[in-house]
Amino acid sequence: MAKWLLVVETNCADAVREAEFNEWYDKTHLPDVLETPGFIRATRYENTEPSAGKAKFLAAYEIETDDIDAFQKANAANMGKKRAAGRMSELLVIVSRGLYKQTSSVSR
């Protein structure tokens, strides 16, 4: 099975509400995303020294699928349902995203 990494860089639209944003992201959004079959793990990171115009947060989603197109359609449908159910946050600002296919792995 092919392994992929979806990387999403984000900011919070209102710095005063950053704690609320992080709680929503960790307790609502990540579990919602992981409902799409093929997602294996989600991990978030915070840039401790973000530059102006750059993302403060990064989410890395590990994916295993042999049909990335079908996976992306299923994920879009899942996120559409979550959006319609009011489970998205107005605080979410996506700075960039990228989908990467694993080409190699080295462990120690």
N, C-alpha and C positions, 0 to 999 in steps of 0.2 A: 504494500500500500504506500502511495506517495505521501510524503510529509511536507507540510507547508507552514509558513509563518505569516500571519496577518499582523502588521504593525500599525497602530493608530496613535498619532500624536494629537493631544487635546489641550485645551485651556478651559478655565472656568470663566464664564461671561461676567461674573461679579465676584471680585476677590473677597468681599465681605462675607459672601455665602459659600466660600470654598469648603468648609467643613460639611455643609449640606450637600454640595456637589460630590465630594468624596464618598460620603455615606450612600448617596443614590448610586454612584458608579459601582461601588463594591458590593452593596447589598441588593440592588435591584437590577442594574444593567448587566453586570457580569453573569449572574445566574440566568437572566433572560437570554443572553447571547449563547450561553452554553447549552441551551435547549435544542439548538440546531445540531442534528446528528453530524458527526465529523469533527466537531470541536473537542479537543482533548483537555486543554488547560488554558487558563487565562491568568496572566500576571501583569500587575501594574507597577510602574516606576515613577518616581518624582525627580525631576531635574532640580538639584539643589542650588544651582546657579544659572537659572535661565536667562538668556540674552533677550533683549527687546525684540519682539516680533517672532520669537521662537516658542515652541510648546513647553509647558511646564510638566506635563504628564505624558506618559507613554504606556500604552497597553499592548502586550504581546499575546497573541492568540495562536496556540498550536493546533494544527489541523491535520487530520489523516483522512485522505480520500483518493480514490482513483479517478474520480470524475469531478474536477474542480468547477466546471460549468454548472453541473447539477447542484453541487454544494452551494455555490453562490446564489443560485435561484432560490434554494430552500432557505438560505440565510436572509435573503431580501424579503421573502414571504414572512418569515418569522418576525423580522424587525418591523415590517409593515403592520402586523397584528399587534405588536407591542405599542407601536406609535398610536394606532387606532384606539387602543385600550388606555391611552394616557400615561404610559409607563416611560416615556422619554422625558428628559429634563431640558427646560429652556436655558439652563446654564451650560450645556454642552456646546463647545466650539471646537470643531474638528479642524486642525491645522494641516495635517497631511495623513495619508494612509498609503500603505504599500503591501502587496501580496508577493511573497517570495517562496519559490520551490526549493526545498532542501537539496543540495548537491553533494554535501559531504558532512560528516560528523566525526569528531575526535573526542574521546573521553580519556580521563586520566585515571 
